[in-house]
Structure formats: C-alpha cells, structure tokens
Amino acid sequence: MGYVGRFAPSPTGPLHAGSIVAALASWLDARAHGGRWLVRIDDLDTQRCDPAHTRTILAQLDALQLRPDGEVTYQQARTAAYAAAFAQLEAAGHTFGCACSRKTLAESGARVGASGELVYPGTCRQGTGGREPRAWRARVGDAVVRLTDRAAGQQTEHLAETCGDFVLKRADGPYSYHLACVVDDAATGVTDVVRGADLLAVTPRQIWLATQLGLPVPRYLHVPVVLAADGQKLSKQTGAAAVDTRNAAAVLREAARHLGLGEQPGPTASELLSQTTAVWAAQWL
C-alpha cells in the first residue's frame, strides 16, 4: 500500500503557528514520499469545537496551498465506528467501568505520568462497589509497548507505570481521542503519522489500542513543537494567536525554518513548497 499521511486539527480555534508547523511537516512528508495527504477534523468534543473554526481552518490550509488529496472527514460523523471498536474491546475483556472522579484521583495521591496526566492507580479495576461508572477505561495489564519514532528513535513504555488504565469513554461525553484517532487512521489507510512531539508520550497507548483491535500500526514522526514566550507549548488553550495567511510564503517560510529546513528563498507559496519538499526528502527519506 502506498504512503498515506494526515493532518487532524481540532476546531477549538483557528490554526496558530504551532498548528501550521504540524500541518506543513505532515504535508511535506507525504509529498516527499509521493503519497497522499488527508485532512480530518477532530471535532468529537462538541462543547469546545465550533463549525466556524472548522471553516477558518480549511480556509487557512487552502490559502497556504496545503490541500488534501480527498474529502475532508469529520469525527462527529463516525461515532458508530467508535462504538463498534469499543464493543470489540469490551467483548475481549479489555475495558472496565470506573466510578472515580478527577478530584478523587487527584486526592488519592496518584502519580503524574510522562504525558502530564495522573497515572490511574487501579481503584475500580476489580469493580465499582455498586457505584455508577463515570467512565470506561482500557485494562492495560502489564503491557509493554515498543515503537521506533523516526525522530526520537526507539521507545519502550510500560503502560501501567506511565499512564495506567486510560479512559476510553466518559459517561457524560464522547469516546476518547485515542480510540477515535486509532479507528479513523485505520479506516482511511493512514500509513504515517507526522505530528508534534507533545503527542509522543501518548503514542504507546494508541499502538496498544490498534494492536488489541487488530488494526495496522502506522509509522510515527514527532516534530518539534512551537513554544510560547514562557517556554510552554503554543496552544489554543493558552491564547495562541491565529495565523494570518494573507502572506502565505512568509508563513510557510517561518514554519519551514522551525522544522530545521533552512531559509528557503521561494517568493511564492508554490515555489517555497517545492523547495522545502526537496529539502525534507533529503533529510527524512
């Protein structure tokens, strides 16, 4: 099967500088491999996602000439697929109900894992004691996941130590990002995931899910994230400014510079994309 990459933004705001870096990296990798590049809108969280932001994101990508090779897909339309995957995990004994609140877990003295989340201490693994589940978690057992990231190299993670039994679905909300991401990548034939290095820490649990569901595991490349002035990751949650794409070449040039691709002289977006694709191919193929 040929190369298939993707960019999957959440429409909680317009694309900022960090989002553009991730979009450009995934687009360049697809073009350097002579493959296809898809766009998926990760809009499961209906309380935070806004269709107006979706329209803005797609317009920004179009202005930068980062255009998908196929229909844009939307996670809100795929809940039946996530339900089927959850049922498969449940039938295999890989899930359990949990009655713990976030406050309960925080007060339990649970450790903070590599991704910054609390490591689940297994409180409800043997049952909730008659309490109604607040969420359903993946029963990871003593699973050890190994992966080779194209940038970070060999990674080994013992899930029970780094994240514990992670949430698959909340009683009052949608299926988790991890479950939906794995199901959607497989459904669209994604072979390579290129995204920000902040997501490297959660990749092992996505690989674990794909393995339990009998789905193919893509190759991964995690690229440097853009930092704000305070040293934290630039994000919509911290008020990152929307990128003005009217000068597309300047926006792409800055993103390419952040990716270590040098100062490309192309005066137009199309020329700059052609130049950076060649540099990317020399660096990553």
N, C-alpha and C positions, 0 to 999 in steps of 0.2 A: 504494500500500500504506500502511496506517495505521502509526502510531508503535508500535514495539516496543522496550522497554528491557530491561535485565537487571542482576542483581547476581550476581557469581560468586565467592563466597568459597572459599578452600582450607581444608579441615578439619584444619588442623595445630594447632588450639586454638579455644577459644570466641571469639566476637566481642568485640573491645575497642572503646574509644571511637573510634578511627580507622575501624574497620570499620563502626560504626554510622553515622558521617558519610557514608561512601560509599554505604551502603545507603539512607539517607534521601534523599540527593541524587538517586540514580537513580530511587527511587520517586516523589519529588515531580515530577521532570521528566516521567515517564510520565503521572502523574495530570494535570499541568498541560496536557499535550498531548492529553488524552482518549484515551490509548493503553493498551497492555498492558505489564505488568511481570512479568518471568520471573526465576526463580532457578535457577542452575546451580551444582552442586557441583564445583569443580575439584580432583578427587581422583586425578589421574594418578600422583602421587608416592606409591606405596603404602607406602614406608618411613617417610614423615613424616605421612601422613594417617591418621586414625583414625575409624571409623564412629561412635564415641561422641561425637566432636567434631561430626560431621555432625548428629546428633540434637540436640545442645545448640544449635547454630547455628539450626536450624529452629525450635526452641522459643523461642529469643530473638527471632527475627523475628516469630513468632506473638504473643508477649507484647507486642511493640511495634505490633501490628496492621499490620505490613508483610508482607502475604500475597500470594503470587504468583497471577497470573491463568492458571494452568495447572499441569501436572505439573512437579515438580522433576526436572531432568535431572542425570545423573552422567557425568563424563568416562570413568570406568573402563569404562562400557558401550559406548564409542564408538571403541575402538581400530581397528576395521575401517575406519571413515571416515577416520581419520588415515592409515592405511596406504595407502588409495586416493589421498588427496591427495599423500602423499609419492611414490607411484609416478608420479603425473601430473607432478610437478616433476622427478623423475628422468628420465622419458622426454623431457622438454623440455630436458634438459641443465642444469638449474638446481641440481644437487646434486653433491657430490663427497665422497669419504671422506677423513678426516683422522686421522693417527696420533699427533698431538700430545697430550700430557697437559697438564693445567693447570699443572703445575710447569714443563714445557718452555716453555710460552708465557710464563710469568712470568719465566723466566730469559732469554728471548730479547730482553728489553728492549721488549716490545710496549707501546704507549701505552695509557693509560686513557681510555676514551671518555666521552661525556656521561652515560651511564647508570651509570657506575662500573665497567663491565666492561672487560677488556682488548680492544683493537681487534685483531682477528685479522690477522697480518702476511702471510698468504697462503702459509705454509710448504708445505702439501700440495696447493695448488691445481692443480699440474701432475702430481700423483701422490705416492704414499706411499713410493716406493722399495722396494716389496715388503713393507712393514710392514702389519700388520693394522690396519684403521681402528678407532679408539676412538670416533669419532663421524662423523656425516654433516652437512655444512654446506651452507648456501644459497650459491650462486655469485652474488653480487650485482653483479659487474662495476662499471660506472661509474654505477649507478642513482642518480638524484636523485629524492627523494620530496617532494612539496609537500602540505601539508594546512592547513586553517583550523580551529583549535580554537576553540570558542565562547567560551572564556575567554582563552586565550593569544594568539589571533589567528593570523596567517599564520606558518607554519613551513616551512623548507626544509632538507632534510638530504641530504648526500652520504653514502650508506651506507658506502662504502669508507673514509671518513675518520672516521666516528663510531662504527661498530661492526665493520665488516668482514664477512667471510663468517660469519654467525652459525649456531649449532648448531640443527639440526632434529631430530636423534635421536642419542642416545648408544647405543653398543653394549651397555652394561650397564644401560640404563634406558629410560624411556618416551619417547614423542615430546615435543617441546618445548612449553612453554606457548604460545609464539607460534603454532605450527602448529595446535595443538588449539583455541586461542581463536578463530582466524580461521575454521576449519572449522565450529565449533559456532555462532558468531554467524550465519553464513550459513544453516546448517541450520534454525535457529529463527527466521529472518526478522528478526533484530535490525537496527533502523534507526539507533539512537542508543546510544552507549556513554558513560555518565557514571561516572567513577571518579576515583581520587586522582591528584593532579598528579605523583606519583612515577613514574607509568606513561607520562607524555607522551613521555619520551625513547625508549621502545621502540615507540611507535605507528607511526613510519615503516616499521619492518621488518614490522609486521603489515599495513600498507597494501600494501607491496611483495608480500607473500605472496598477499594477496587478489587483487591485480592479475594475478599470474602464474597463479593458479588460475581466473581468470575469474569471481571472486565479487564481489558488491556490497560497496562500502566504506561503512561506517556513518559518521554524523556523530559527532564527539567533543566532549566537555566534560570537562575535567580540573579538579577542585575542590581547594581547599587541604587538605593532609594535616594530621593532628593530630601535634604534636611532643611528645616526652618532655621531662623537665626538663633533660636535657643538650643539647637542641636537635636531637636526631636524630629521625627519623620513628618514631612509636609503632608497634611491631610485635610479633608473637608471638615472633619470634626474640630480642627483647631483653626478654622477660618482661612484656609489657603485660598488665595485669590484665583479667580477664573482666568484662564489664559486667553488673551486677545489674539485671535488667529488672523487678523487682517494682514499682518506681515508674516505670512506662512514660512517663508525661508528663514527669517530670524528666529522664529520659534523652533523650527526643526534644527537649525544650526546649534542653538543652545542645548537642546536635548541630546544631539549627537556628541557635543563636547562633554556632557556629563557622562555619557557612555564610554568615554575614552577613545572616541573615533577621530579626534583631532579637529582642526579648524577647516571646515570644508568651504570652498570659495563659491560654490554654485549660487548664482544670483536669483534663481527661481526655485520654487519648491521641487519641481520635477527634476531639475538638474542636480539639486542637492541630494535628493533621494537616490538618484542613480549613483552619485559619487559615494555616498555613505553605504550603499549596498555593497559596492566593491570592497570598501574598507572592512565592513563587517565580515564579508566572506573570507577575506584574508586572515582575519583574527579568529573566527569561530568555526570555520569548516575544516 
